[in-house]
Amino acid sequence: MGTMRRSPYAVLLAAAMLAGCTSSPSPSVTPSATPAPTVTATATVTASPSPAPTSSPAPQDCATFGTSAAGASSPDWASSLASGLWGVTQRVGVHECYDRWVLEFAGDGEPGWQVTPHDASTFATDASGEDLAPPLAGGASLEILVGAWYDGTAISQAGYAGPLSVTGSGAIREARIVGAFEGITQVGLGLDEARPYRVTWLEDPPRLVVDVFTG
């Protein structure tokens, strides 16, 4: 009996069937990388130190100065007439412990002066002897005499161009040039009430200064 020859096609078919019965390996799965958790940085806030409290300056110790006597004057004031001085202006200022009145002059020399306090807002004028009218503002006054002309025209100098009256809201309520007679200028300071005062003569420029204590 002759040997049966297998067809090459049959051999190929058999091989294919055998391969189909063999299980295919599972495909390898590459695990996905787990994302690292996001870390949020928290800033550390350092509190700035509070500024040290600034203390307010202590109020100035307003010790009483000056005099409350019946009058004050420079030595031998009536004979100290400065014929080379003439008035320029007057002004009133407010300071921590006192109000200040200034009568400023031009020229040379140092005049004598006299200050008399009054418990009223009027006093006798030097030229006529009659009471000052109208009265000064306030309830008391200082009568000031200074040995120099406030108006320079009397000594052939420039005429006084400053204010004849100045008002204030503190202890000095009014400063008024009353007039001049025989080389002596008269000024009235109206005060809110009777107060201690001091008088000073200053230079550069020449000026008479009266400080009224306010405390």
C-alpha positions, 0 to 999 in steps of 0.5 A: 500500500503506497504511502499517502503524501500530505498536501502542503496546504493541509500541513499549513492548515493543521499548523494554523489550527494548532496555533489558534488553540494555544492561549496568547499571553496577556499584554503587559500593562505599564502602571501609570505613575501616580502624580505626586501630591501638590504641596502648597507652601504656607508663608509665615507672616512675622508681625512687625513690632508695634511702634513705641508710643510717643509721649506728648511733651510735658506742658511748660511750667508757667511760673508766675513772673513779673509784678502786680505792684501799683507801678513799675519803671526804669531808673529815673525814667522821666529824665531818660528821653530818647529824642533820636527814637521814633515809632515804627509799629506795634503788635500783640502776640500770644505765647504759652505762658504770656501775651506780649505787646511790642512797640517797635522804634527806629533810630538810636537811644534807650528811653525811660519807661513807666507802667501803671496797672489799673483795675478799670479799662480807662485812665487819665490821658497825659495831654488833657487829664481827661479819662480815655474815651472810649474805654479800652477793651477788657476789664483792666488795663496797663498805662504805659509811658515811654520816653520817645515820640511814637510819631517821627514827624515831631523830630523830622523823621518818617511819620508813624505808619503802624496801627494805632490800635491792635485787638487781641483775643487773649489776656491782652484785648487791645493795645492803643496808642493814646498820643504823645506829649512833650516827648513822652508817648502814652499807650494803653493795654486793655486786659481781660483782668488784672494780671502780673506783667514784666517790661523789657527793653530790647535792641536790633531793632529797638523795642519796648516789650510788655509781657502779661502773665497768663499761666 
